[in-house]
Amino acid sequence: MNLQSLKVAVLGAGRSGKAAALLAKSRGADVCVFDSASVSEWHEIVPLVEHAGNEDAERFGADLVVMSPGVEPDCPFALAFSSRAGECIGEFEFSARFYQGRIIAITGTNGKTTTTALIEKILLSAGLKAVACGNYGIPVSELLLRNEIPEVLALESSSFQLAGIRDFHPDVAVWLNFAPDHMDRYRSVEDYRNDKLHIFDNQTEADWAVVRAGENLPALKARTLTFSTEGLPATLTCRDGVVMESDSIVVDLTETLMNQTHNTENVMAAFLACRALGVDEDVILAAIRGFTPPGHRCELVRYLDGVMWLNDSKATNLHALVAAIKSQKAPVVLIAGGKDKGLDYVSLLPLLREKVRAAVVFGQIREQLYSEFSPVVPTYRESDVEACVRRAQKLAQPGDIVLFSPGTSSFDMFTGYVQRGQVFRTAVLALTSQQ
């Protein structure tokens, strides 16, 4: 892609926007970054316009618009730029046009980060120069500014990033699962699904698609490998923690840190993706056995008075919450709540009735959750996470699990799920025995 003397407008001054701007400038473009809000810090090499609007779009007159994933494509700010430009693409698409290596792209409503991190570990164990990047880790544009470019990308791909692609072409595309999410941004579930499906758009018969068996997908051009924990026919299946291929045991996950149901699917997807890229099975299995999942995903915080406390702050949607509850083998005291994303929690009620002793709710959606949960299980409203932890300690009995699995995003009270999980951890570790 030749950017020499082109005028490039980058929308959004976050990490990916900054990296895209620096990459464009390094390739000879006349670059300016525009953000509809104020920016706390900035790289002086590239000019920045804060509180940008229609007049800035008209004045700059971009040949190319590169949109950060946090910018909604159909908001007035974005439309003012894209309607005047020759081409409008996402940061994913922009950076991929300059990358010459191989790509394993991972999408799904849940499990993307764990799968991406595991794929990176496998690839590194195989002696490849690989980096986990994209929605997890480092923006691809930032990687391309380094002196040494990785051979393979383990690329976590959100719907927001996939929305702006045109020619993006992964060697292996991984589809983990799909469930409604981000309804505060999308007009319909179908719009959300269609953005995710772009991951397959440019694949050919020479590529690979790794997909969860039973997913409602269109016909794919790529060679397809499947995985299932639901008893469906698939390349890899799992029962009681043992992953099988036909009648052969692949790996016993009960001997690893990836033995919960939701992580089983992540393991099978990573195994198939890396094998498709040519990595030796023994290398893959050794990496799986030595892998520790990223934090805030059903992470054990402590045992206290016979109660297990789990931090699942990464559960930012209903599908993740359901998976976390289903993975538990003991009665659950659930802590849930956060930002209103337009999700419907009524479908959760049968599972609450079956597995949850009591629920404690907080955040912007606490009244909604209280109204929906309380006919099914004893439900308590609290003002913050710390108060939820104190309440949960009173409710939990020896042998129970206190599960912090919010089921929605954190932006009503926190900067992200990591800060939310850290607040939960700190509150749990501050508890003293009641016995």
C-alpha positions in Angstrom: 0.0 0.0 0.0 1.6 3.3 -1.1 0.8 6.1 1.2 3.4 8.6 -0.1 1.9 12.1 0.1 -1.7 10.8 0.8 -3.7 12.6 3.4 -4.6 10.1 6.2 -7.1 10.9 8.9 -7.0 8.6 11.9 -10.1 8.6 14.0 -9.6 7.9 17.7 -6.5 8.8 19.8 -6.2 5.6 21.8 -3.3 3.1 21.6 -4.3 1.6 18.2 -5.1 5.0 16.7 -1.8 6.4 17.8 0.1 3.4 16.4 -1.8 3.6 13.1 -0.9 7.3 12.8 2.8 6.7 13.4 2.8 3.8 10.9 1.1 6.0 8.3 3.6 8.8 8.9 6.5 6.3 8.6 5.2 5.3 5.2 5.2 8.9 3.9 1.6 10.0 4.6 0.4 13.4 5.7 -1.3 12.3 8.9 -3.6 13.9 11.4 -5.4 12.3 14.3 -8.9 13.4 15.3 -10.8 12.6 18.4 -14.3 13.7 19.5 -13.2 14.0 23.1 -10.1 15.4 24.9 -6.9 13.4 25.1 -4.8 13.2 28.2 -1.5 12.6 26.5 -0.2 12.5 23.0 2.8 11.7 20.8 4.0 15.1 19.4 5.3 13.5 16.1 1.7 13.4 14.8 -0.7 16.4 15.0 -3.9 15.9 17.0 -7.3 17.6 16.8 -9.4 17.2 19.9 -13.2 17.7 20.0 -13.2 17.2 16.2 -16.4 17.7 14.2 -17.7 18.1 10.7 -15.8 21.3 10.0 -12.5 19.5 10.7 -13.4 16.7 8.3 -14.1 19.2 5.5 -11.0 21.2 6.2 -8.6 18.2 6.3 -10.0 16.5 3.2 -8.6 13.0 3.8 -7.8 10.5 1.0 -7.9 7.7 3.5 -9.7 7.4 6.9 -8.4 4.8 9.4 -10.9 4.2 12.2 -10.0 3.0 15.7 -12.2 0.1 17.0 -13.7 2.3 19.7 -15.2 4.7 17.2 -18.7 3.8 16.0 -18.7 3.9 12.2 -22.2 5.4 11.9 -21.8 8.2 14.5 -21.9 11.7 13.1 -18.2 12.3 13.9 -17.1 9.2 11.8 -19.6 9.8 9.0 -18.3 13.4 8.6 -14.9 12.0 7.7 -15.8 8.8 5.9 -18.3 10.5 3.5 -15.6 12.7 2.2 -12.7 10.2 1.9 -11.7 7.9 -1.0 -11.6 4.9 1.4 -12.5 4.3 5.0 -11.0 1.2 6.8 -10.3 0.0 10.3 -7.0 -0.2 12.0 -7.0 -4.0 11.6 -7.3 -3.7 7.8 -4.8 -0.8 7.6 -2.0 -2.6 9.5 -2.7 -6.0 7.8 -1.9 -4.4 4.4 1.7 -3.9 5.6 2.1 -7.3 7.3 3.7 -10.1 5.3 3.7 -13.0 7.8 1.1 -15.6 8.7 -2.0 -14.9 10.8 -4.1 -16.9 13.1 -7.2 -14.7 13.8 -9.5 -15.6 16.7 -13.0 -14.3 17.2 -16.0 -15.3 19.3 -18.2 -13.7 21.9 -16.1 -15.3 24.7 -12.8 -17.1 25.1 -10.8 -15.0 22.7 -8.2 -13.7 25.0 -7.4 -17.1 26.6 -7.3 -18.8 23.2 -5.1 -16.0 21.8 -2.7 -16.2 24.7 -2.5 -20.0 24.5 -1.8 -19.9 20.7 1.0 -17.4 21.3 2.5 -19.8 23.9 2.3 -22.7 21.5 3.9 -20.8 18.7 6.7 -19.6 20.8 7.3 -23.1 22.1 7.6 -24.2 18.5 10.5 -21.7 18.1 8.5 -19.3 16.0 8.6 -15.5 16.4 5.0 -14.9 17.4 3.1 -12.2 19.2 -0.4 -12.1 20.7 -1.9 -8.9 19.5 -5.0 -7.1 18.2 -7.8 -6.8 20.7 -5.5 -8.4 23.3 -2.0 -7.2 23.8 -0.4 -4.9 21.2 -2.1 -3.2 18.2 -0.7 -4.7 14.9 0.3 -1.2 13.7 2.5 -0.9 16.8 4.2 -4.2 16.0 5.0 -3.0 12.5 7.0 0.0 13.9 9.4 -2.4 15.6 12.8 -3.4 14.1 11.9 -7.1 14.2 8.5 -8.1 12.8 7.0 -11.4 14.1 6.6 -14.4 11.7 3.1 -15.2 13.0 0.4 -13.2 14.7 -2.0 -14.6 17.2 -4.6 -12.0 16.5 -7.6 -11.5 18.8 -10.3 -10.1 16.6 -13.3 -8.2 18.0 -16.4 -7.4 16.0 -15.5 -3.7 16.1 -12.1 -4.5 14.5 -13.5 -6.9 11.9 -16.2 -4.4 10.9 -13.7 -2.3 9.0 -11.9 -4.9 6.9 -11.7 -5.2 3.1 -8.7 -7.4 2.2 -7.7 -8.9 5.6 -6.8 -12.5 5.1 -6.0 -14.9 8.0 -4.3 -18.2 7.2 -6.3 -19.7 10.1 -9.6 -18.2 11.2 -10.9 -19.4 14.6 -14.6 -19.0 15.4 -15.1 -19.9 19.1 -18.8 -19.2 19.7 -21.5 -16.6 19.3 -24.0 -15.1 21.6 -25.7 -11.6 21.8 -23.4 -8.9 23.1 -22.7 -5.2 22.6 -26.4 -4.3 22.1 -25.5 -0.8 23.3 -23.6 -0.4 20.1 -25.4 -2.6 17.5 -28.9 -2.1 16.2 -29.5 -5.9 16.1 -27.8 -9.2 17.0 -27.6 -9.9 13.3 -25.5 -6.8 12.7 -23.1 -7.9 15.5 -22.9 -11.4 14.0 -22.3 -10.1 10.5 -19.3 -8.0 11.6 -17.8 -11.1 13.2 -18.3 -13.2 10.1 -16.0 -10.9 8.1 -13.2 -13.0 9.6 -13.9 -15.5 6.8 -14.5 -13.1 3.9 -11.1 -13.4 2.1 -10.2 -17.0 3.0 -9.6 -19.5 0.2 -9.4 -23.2 -0.2 -5.8 -23.0 0.9 -6.7 -21.7 4.3 -8.1 -23.2 7.5 -11.2 -22.4 9.5 -11.5 -23.7 13.1 -15.1 -23.5 14.3 -17.2 -24.7 17.1 -19.5 -27.6 16.0 -23.1 -26.6 15.7 -22.5 -22.9 15.0 -24.8 -21.3 12.4 -22.3 -20.3 9.8 -22.5 -19.7 6.1 -20.6 -22.0 3.7 -16.9 -21.5 4.2 -14.3 -21.7 1.4 -11.5 -22.7 3.8 -10.8 -26.3 4.9 -12.7 -26.7 8.2 -11.8 -28.3 11.5 -14.4 -28.5 14.3 -14.5 -29.0 18.1 -17.3 -29.8 20.5 -18.0 -30.3 24.2 -21.7 -30.9 23.4 -21.5 -34.4 22.1 -21.7 -33.3 18.4 -19.6 -34.9 15.7 -16.3 -33.0 15.4 -12.6 -33.2 14.7 -12.0 -32.9 18.5 -14.5 -33.8 21.2 -14.3 -33.8 24.9 -15.9 -35.7 27.7 -15.1 -35.5 31.4 -12.1 -33.4 30.7 -10.5 -35.8 28.2 -10.0 -34.4 24.6 -10.4 -37.1 21.9 -9.8 -37.3 18.2 -11.9 -40.2 16.9 -11.1 -42.9 19.4 -7.6 -41.6 20.4 -6.9 -39.6 23.5 -5.3 -36.2 22.7 -4.9 -34.7 26.2 -6.4 -35.2 29.6 -7.2 -31.6 30.8 -7.9 -32.7 34.3 -4.1 -32.7 34.7 -3.9 -29.0 33.6 -5.1 -25.6 34.7 -7.5 -25.6 31.7 -9.9 -28.2 33.0 -13.1 -26.1 33.3 -15.7 -26.5 30.6 -15.3 -23.1 29.0 -11.5 -23.5 28.8 -11.8 -26.9 27.2 -13.2 -25.4 24.0 -10.4 -22.8 24.0 -7.8 -25.5 24.2 -9.3 -27.6 21.4 -9.5 -24.5 19.2 -5.9 -23.5 19.9 -4.7 -27.1 19.3 -6.4 -27.3 15.9 -5.3 -23.8 14.8 -1.6 -24.4 15.6 -1.6 -27.9 14.1 -3.2 -26.5 10.9 -0.2 -24.1 10.8 2.2 -27.0 11.0 3.2 -27.1 14.6 4.1 -30.5 16.0 1.5 -32.1 18.2 4.0 -32.9 21.0 5.0 -29.2 21.1 1.3 -28.2 21.3 0.5 -30.6 24.1 3.6 -29.6 26.2 2.5 -25.9 25.9 -1.0 -26.7 26.9 0.1 -28.6 30.0 2.3 -25.7 31.1 -0.2 -22.9 30.3 -1.7 -20.7 33.0 -4.8 -18.8 31.9 -4.8 -15.0 32.0 -6.2 -13.4 35.1 -9.9 -12.5 35.8 -11.2 -15.6 34.2 -12.7 -17.9 36.9 -9.4 -17.2 38.7 -9.1 -18.6 42.3 -8.6 -15.8 44.7 -8.6 -17.7 48.0 -10.3 -20.3 50.2 -11.8 -18.9 53.4 -13.9 -20.8 55.9 -14.4 -23.6 53.4 -15.7 -21.2 50.7 -14.0 -20.8 47.3 -13.8 -17.3 45.9 -13.5 -17.0 42.1 -12.8 -13.8 40.1 -14.4 -13.9 36.7 -14.4 -10.2 36.0 -13.7 -10.9 32.3 -17.3 -12.1 32.1 -18.6 -9.0 30.3 -21.7 -10.6 28.7 -24.4 -13.1 29.4 -22.8 -15.9 27.5 -19.7 -15.7 29.7 -21.7 -15.6 32.9 -23.7 -18.7 31.8 -20.4 -20.6 31.0 -18.9 -19.6 34.4 -22.0 -20.8 36.4 -22.2 -24.1 34.4 -18.5 -24.8 35.2 -19.1 -24.9 38.9 -19.7 -28.1 40.7 -20.9 -26.7 44.1 -23.6 -24.2 45.1 -22.9 -20.7 43.9 -23.3 -17.3 45.6 -23.3 -15.1 42.5 -22.1 -11.5 42.4 -23.2 -9.8 39.1 -23.8 -6.4 37.7 -22.3 -3.4 35.9 -23.1 -1.3 32.8 -26.4 -1.5 30.9 -25.6 -3.1 27.5 -29.1 -3.8 26.6 -28.9 -7.6 27.4 -31.8 -9.8 28.4 -31.0 -11.9 31.5 -34.4 -13.7 31.7 -32.9 -16.7 29.9 -30.5 -17.1 32.8 -33.3 -17.8 35.3 -33.5 -21.7 35.0 -29.7 -21.9 35.5 -29.9 -19.7 38.6 -32.7 -21.8 40.0 -30.6 -24.9 39.5 -27.1 -23.8 40.7 -27.2 -20.5 42.6 -27.9 -20.3 46.3 -28.2 -16.5 46.3 -27.3 -13.5 44.2 -25.8 -10.1 45.0 -26.2 -7.4 42.4 -24.6 -4.0 41.8 -23.9 -1.3 39.2 -26.1 0.4 36.6 -28.2 -2.7 36.0 -28.7 -3.8 39.6 -32.4 -2.9 39.7 -33.0 -4.8 36.5 -31.1 -7.8 37.9 -32.9 -7.6 41.2 -36.3 -7.5 39.5 -35.4 -10.5 37.3 -33.4 -12.6 39.8 -35.4 -12.2 43.0 -38.4 -14.4 42.0 -35.9 -17.3 41.5 -33.2 -16.9 44.1 -32.7 -14.7 47.2 -31.2 -11.5 45.7 -29.6 -8.5 47.4 -28.7 -5.1 46.1 -25.4 -3.4 47.1 -23.8 -0.1 46.1 -20.3 -1.3 45.2 -18.1 -4.4 44.8 -16.7 -4.2 48.3 -20.2 -4.3 49.8 -21.1 -7.2 47.5 -18.1 -9.2 48.9 -19.2 -8.5 52.5 -22.7 -9.6 51.7 -21.6 -12.7 49.9 -19.5 -13.8 52.9 -22.6 -13.7 55.1 -24.6 -15.7 52.5 -22.0 -18.4 51.6 -21.8 -21.7 53.5 -18.8 -24.1 53.7 -18.4 -25.9 50.4 -20.0 -23.1 48.4 -18.4 -21.0 45.7 -18.6 -17.2 45.6 -18.5 -16.4 41.9 -17.8 -12.8 40.8 -19.0 -13.0 37.3 -20.6 -9.6 36.4 -22.2 -10.7 33.1 -21.8 -7.2 31.6 -19.1 -4.6 31.0 -17.5 -2.5 33.8 -17.6 1.0 32.3 -20.3 2.4 34.6 -17.9 2.2 37.6 -14.4 1.2 36.4 -11.9 1.7 33.6 -12.2 -1.9 32.5 -12.7 -5.5 33.7 -9.1 -5.6 35.0 -9.6 -2.8 37.5 -13.0 -4.3 38.5 -11.3 -7.7 39.1 -8.6 -6.1 41.1 -11.1 -4.3 43.3 -12.8 -7.7 43.9 -9.5 -9.4 44.7 -8.5 -6.7 47.2 -11.9 -6.9 48.9 -11.8 -10.7 49.2 -8.2 -10.8 50.5 -9.2 -8.2 53.2 -11.9 -10.6 54.6 -11.2 -12.2 58.0 -12.5 -15.6 59.1 -16.0 -15.6 60.6 -15.5 -19.0 62.4 
